[in-house]
Amino acid sequence: MSRPKLVVTRRWPKEVEEQLCDSYDTELNESDTPMSAAQLRDALGRADALLPTVSDRIDGEVLSADPLNAKLIASYGVGFNHIDIPSARERGLTVTNTPGVLTDCTADLALTLMLMAARRAGEGEQHLRAGAWTGWRPTHMMGTKVTGKTCGIIGMGRIGKAVARRVHHGFAMKVLCYNRSPVDGDFLQEVGAEQCSSMDEVFARSDFLSLHCPATPETRHLVNAERLALMPSNAILINTARGDVVDEQALAGALKDRRIAAAGLDVFEAEPLVTPDLLELDNAVLLPHLGSATTETRVAMGERVLRNVRQFFSGETPTDRVA
């Protein structure tokens, strides 16, 4: 009996690729360049499973592949808004993701951005590398304190809770949160958090606002000009969730006019493109989607995909099935 054929759209950690190749007829993307829509359609026509990443757009056009041989899309990443789920269901495809294993590293990066934006770390490093630093002085490059401030969290899932624990226990911050459903009372008590009845209240009361909500049609541009106007002038926005949750042009305007103090972004609306106005701003800390970028996490993500693939081809329902 022939082994199922897998097409992997980008390079993965070596140890995961080796496991895939040992167990399946695996086609790797040796060049590690993004596959075109035509290449993705071709892969769906040839392979039994497509293994994309969150940077691959699996839309209705790609899913219109004819013939369609694939039965599984096992995505490498927790988000699945890059996949047209209704079209995948219509064509009888199972879709999986990799939840859980990214939690700690993404929460760590949210804190990294928070500290960098508050203490002007990115700006300071550029200042030093440019040879502009003339030595210590009392008023040079003053930022803002993190400890004891108020941190608002939008979306109290795994990552939101991990951030809440870090800011409360590590920085004695007061935690406000907004979530679509009630958050467990014991957890709220553990981190001294207050669940607000409206998102706007969290925007208005937070010194730091960290986004951890999924990307849905309802959350697109959740952070818009109107909500940015609610934020205090000293507020700092952090986004490690999804790029299209933030209206980048509106954010750039608020940062340029100092209507809010700063922002730290790890995700963008049209990755790898970034709104040009943001690139010009010293009070915007911008990272290239590093939320899960540790060796331990990226390997764990790959192993989670491998588990889903094994379960599917063994006739089981994959643990991480989303469609």
C-alpha positions, 0 to 999 in steps of 0.5 A, a space after each residue: 500500500 502506497 504512503 499518503 503524499 504530503 506537500 509542505 508549503 514552506 521549510 519546517 524545523 529539520 527534525 520535523 521534516 525528517 519525521 514527515 519524510 520517514 512516515 509519508 511520501 513528503 514533498 518539501 519546499 526546498 527553496 522556502 519561497 511562497 507558493 503561488 495560488 496556481 502551485 497551491 491548487 496543483 498541490 491540492 490536485 496531486 497530494 493527499 494532504 496539504 501542509 500550509 502555514 499561516 502565510 499561505 492564503 488558501 482561499 476559494 480560488 485555491 480550493 477550486 482545484 480540479 481535480 481535487 485529490 487532497 482530503 486534509 489541510 493540516 495547517 502549521 499555526 494556531 490561526 486559520 483565518 487564512 483558510 476559506 473554511 466554508 469552501 473547505 467544508 463544501 469540498 469535503 476537506 478536513 482542516 486542522 491547526 496547532 493550538 496550545 503549543 504557542 501560548 507561552 512564547 506568544 505571551 512572552 513576546 507580548 511582554 517583550 513588545 510592551 517593555 520595548 514600547 514603554 522603555 523606547 528600546 527599539 528607538 534607543 538601539 537605533 540611536 546607539 547604532 547610528 553613533 548618535 549617543 553622547 552619553 548618559 544624561 537625566 532627560 535622555 530618552 525617557 520612557 514610561 514605567 510598566 510596574 503598577 500600571 493598568 493592562 487591558 486584555 481583549 480576548 481572554 483565551 489561552 494567550 490572554 490568560 498567560 499575559 494576565 498572569 505575567 503582568 499581574 505576578 511579574 509587574 503588579 499590574 491591574 488587569 482589565 479584560 473583555 471577553 465574549 463569554 464570562 471568564 472563570 471567576 477563580 482565574 479572575 481572582 488569581 490575577 486580580 482581574 476585572 472583566 468589563 462589560 464593554 470593550 470600549 471600557 477597556 480601551 478607555 481605562 488601560 495604560 497598556 492594551 494587549 490584543 488576543 482575539 481571533 480574526 473573524 469578520 466581526 473583529 476586523 479593524 476592531 481597533 479603529 479611529 473611534 476606539 483609538 480616540 477612547 484611549 488615554 494619551 499615555 496608552 500603549 497598544 500591543 498586537 500579537 493576535 492578528 494583523 487585520 484586527 487593527 486598522 493600521 492607517 488609523 493607528 499610524 495617524 494616532 501615533 503620529 499625532 501622539 494621540 496615544 503614546 506608542 504601539 508594539 506590533 508583531 502582526 500586520 494586515 498585509 504581511 509581509 507588507 507593512 503600512 509605510 506610515 508605521 515604518 516612519 514612526 519612532 513610537 512604533 515597535 515593529 517585529 516580523 511575526 516572531 510570536 512563536 519563533 523559538 526552536 522549542 515552539 516551532 518544533 512543537 507546532 510541527 509535531 502537532 501537525 504530524 499528530 493530526 496527519 497521523 490521526 487523520 490517515 489512521 481513520 481517527 478524528 484529528 485532535 485539532 480539527 477546525 473543519 
